[in-house]
Structures are given as structure tokens and as C-alpha cells.
């Protein structure tokens, strides 16, 4: 699925963009169900977070719509290219933003272990409407630690951080990024996104504990994930089943 150039870009820069990856009719189904699913997840209209709504896990509230992304063969091929065959799914997210986020990174796995997100924006994103920015290469520990050491003087520059890259997208595009990589959104602007979290095959017990601790909190592995699973979805859930059965 991915070229050697794309694989190299992900390893070096921490992200890749797959243009026109999903058919527009598929994206339309996700978009049409998005607001109702958010409301269902919240047991009513959103009234507690006027600038940011987030649901984890999200797919459990409309598995007949969103589990299709986990079953998409092209998604599986991308993951196999970047994480090898024995990758693990951890959690689905949905976020609706009206504001920027500032620079941040997500959880930090071991240096040799990759935790990535597949991001599907349901709306067009541009520099002036809150598209995703990344700081390429900041997934590497020395770079990331230097960013944190000098954070007040560098990260507060927002989109003007030297080397920051703005990723403008249209519906159907997919962003894949290493969650160790610093990312953010500037300025304010409404955008809706689906975020799928995956991790590579654990190499040791510490890696296994990391996957277990990240994936098991908050009841993220729900029964809906096992509804009519394809072989691909069953494979990405195998780590959880094995670890749960052994617990």
C-alpha cells in the first residue's frame, strides 16, 4: 500500500498525509452520523464544553457505521506497512473543536515502540480554520525533550514555531501521525474528526504493560468492537483478548 518514500517520511517526520484515501460517499456516512452519535454518547445536547467535545470510545455508540473503518482493508494495509502485521487497536475518538489546541503530544511509548493515530477530518481544514500542525521529527526523544526544556520560549510561538508544518485537508484525506510528535491547531475554527489509535507489536513486557494500561482504562474495549468482526478486526483485538484471558 505505502511506498518506501512514504514509510521513510513517517519514520523521519512522524506523519504522512494520504490524499483522497477514503471515498467521499464513505466519508459522508461518517459525517451524517456524527452529530447524532455525539448526542447519544452524551445522553443529550452538548452543553458542558462550548469549545471542544470529545468522546472515547466513540465507535460503541454507532458500531454499524464506524466499525467499517476498522474493517477497511486499505486501513489495515497502511497499518501493516507502518507497524507490521501484529498491530493492536486501542481506542476510537471523536472530537469536535471550535478552538485551537496549543502544542502538545500524546502518550509516550518506549523509543522502539510506535503508537500512532489515524485521523479522518470530516470537514475541510485550512490554515485559517484550524488545520492540524505538526513539528516534524519531534517524535524523537532528544528533540522532544529539548522542546519541553525550552517550551515557554518556543512552544508559545504557536504556528510560528520554526519548522512547524500545516496540514490542510479535504474530506477523504487521511493523516497518520506518531502521537509522540508535537501537534496542535491554530487558530480557532470548527472541525470534526475521527481518531483511531493503534500500537505496534510489543517487544517486551514493558511494551505489553503500556498497551494494556493505555487501552484498558476507561472501559475502552467495549462489546461493540466484537460485533460481526472481520478477520482484520479480530486480529487487531487479539492482544487484548489474550491479555484479558491471562489476567
NORURUR-V559077 format. One record per helix or strand of 3 or more residues. SS is the DSSP state (2 for helix, 1 for strand). FROM is the first residue (numbers start at 1). LEN is the number of residues. If there is no record, write none. Layout:
ss=SS from=FROM len=LEN
ss=SS from=FROM len=LEN
//
This chain:
ss=2 from=4 len=10
ss=1 from=15 len=4
ss=2 from=24 len=19
ss=1 from=52 len=5
ss=2 from=59 len=3
ss=2 from=63 len=9
ss=2 from=73 len=11
ss=1 from=88 len=10
ss=1 from=115 len=7
ss=2 from=127 len=3
ss=1 from=132 len=4
ss=2 from=141 len=9
ss=2 from=151 len=10
ss=1 from=164 len=4
ss=1 from=174 len=5
ss=1 from=183 len=3
ss=1 from=191 len=9
ss=2 from=205 len=15
ss=2 from=223 len=4
ss=2 from=231 len=6
ss=2 from=238 len=9
//
